[in-house]
Amino acid sequence: MKRNDVLRKAEKLINGQRAKDYGDAYHNHWRIAQGWNVIVQAALEEGGTIKPAHVALMMDWVKTSRLLGSLDHPDSWVDKAGYTALGAEFSEREGCNTEDDYY
């Protein structure tokens, strides 16, 4: 795909359906930044680094922020579930919890 094709397609999305689904882009990104700041601060206080499980939380927050502008967007609900499942798997791999922590 040529760069101009990519740019035309992106322009149609961000000024068309995405804008309708998620509202004002600046406001949505501001809301995402607020959530990410909380996650990053906790990650740095906890262990001094951002781990893959934190990234899953951050991506989940992107979907949460989008849903605040469009609660009836099924793809975002499915994506949130996927990021939650990945985050749980990543945290186990990183030794953040054991099965005993769930009971």
C-alpha positions as CSV (number, residue, x, y, z in Angstrom):
1,M,0.0,0.0,0.0
2,K,1.4,3.4,-0.9
3,R,1.7,6.2,1.7
4,N,-0.9,8.4,0.2
5,D,-3.4,5.5,0.2
6,V,-2.6,4.9,3.9
7,L,-3.1,8.6,4.7
8,R,-6.4,8.9,2.8
9,K,-7.7,5.8,4.6
10,A,-6.6,7.1,8.0
11,E,-8.2,10.5,7.3
12,K,-11.5,8.9,6.4
13,L,-11.4,6.9,9.6
14,I,-10.4,9.6,12.1
15,N,-12.7,12.2,10.6
16,G,-15.5,9.7,9.9
17,Q,-16.6,6.6,11.8
18,R,-14.0,6.8,14.5
19,A,-15.0,10.3,15.3
20,K,-18.7,9.2,15.4
21,D,-17.9,6.2,17.6
22,Y,-15.5,7.7,20.1
23,G,-16.1,11.5,20.1
24,D,-13.6,14.2,20.1
25,A,-10.1,12.7,19.6
26,Y,-8.3,15.2,21.9
27,H,-10.7,14.5,24.7
28,N,-10.5,10.8,24.2
29,H,-6.6,10.9,24.2
30,W,-6.7,13.2,27.3
31,R,-8.8,10.6,29.1
32,I,-6.5,7.8,28.0
33,A,-3.5,9.8,29.3
34,Q,-5.1,10.2,32.7
35,G,-5.5,6.4,33.0
36,W,-2.1,5.6,31.7
37,N,-0.5,8.0,34.2
38,V,-2.1,6.1,37.0
39,I,-0.9,2.8,35.7
40,V,2.6,4.0,34.9
41,Q,3.0,5.6,38.4
42,A,1.9,2.4,40.1
43,A,4.2,0.3,37.9
44,L,7.2,2.6,38.7
45,E,6.4,2.6,42.4
46,E,5.9,-1.2,42.5
47,G,9.0,-2.3,40.6
48,G,10.6,0.6,38.7
49,T,9.6,-0.7,35.3
50,I,6.6,-1.2,33.1
51,K,5.9,-4.9,32.5
52,P,3.8,-6.5,29.8
53,A,0.9,-6.9,32.3
54,H,0.9,-3.1,32.7
55,V,0.7,-2.7,28.9
56,A,-2.3,-5.0,28.9
57,L,-3.9,-2.7,31.5
58,M,-3.0,0.3,29.4
59,M,-4.6,-1.2,26.3
60,D,-7.7,-2.1,28.3
61,W,-7.9,1.5,29.4
62,V,-7.8,2.6,25.7
63,K,-10.9,0.4,25.1
64,T,-12.5,1.7,28.3
65,S,-12.0,5.3,27.2
66,R,-13.5,4.5,23.8
67,L,-16.5,2.8,25.4
68,L,-17.2,5.9,27.4
69,G,-18.0,7.6,24.1
70,S,-19.8,4.6,22.7
71,L,-21.1,2.0,25.1
72,D,-22.7,-0.1,22.3
73,H,-19.4,-0.8,20.4
74,P,-19.1,-4.6,20.7
75,D,-15.5,-4.7,19.3
76,S,-14.3,-2.7,22.2
77,W,-16.0,-5.0,24.8
78,V,-14.4,-8.0,23.1
79,D,-11.0,-6.3,23.0
80,K,-11.2,-5.5,26.7
81,A,-11.9,-9.1,27.5
82,G,-8.9,-10.1,25.4
83,Y,-6.6,-7.6,27.1
84,T,-7.8,-8.8,30.5
85,A,-7.1,-12.4,29.6
86,L,-3.6,-11.5,28.3
87,G,-2.9,-9.4,31.4
88,A,-3.7,-12.3,33.7
89,E,-1.5,-14.6,31.7
90,F,1.4,-12.1,31.6
91,S,1.1,-11.4,35.4
92,E,1.3,-15.1,36.1
93,R,4.3,-15.5,33.8
94,E,6.0,-12.5,35.5
95,G,5.4,-14.2,38.9
96,C,3.0,-11.5,40.1
97,N,0.5,-14.0,41.5
98,T,-0.1,-17.7,42.1
99,E,-3.2,-19.7,41.8
100,D,-3.6,-19.5,45.6
101,D,-4.1,-15.7,45.2
102,Y,-7.4,-16.3,43.6
103,Y,-9.0,-18.1,46.6
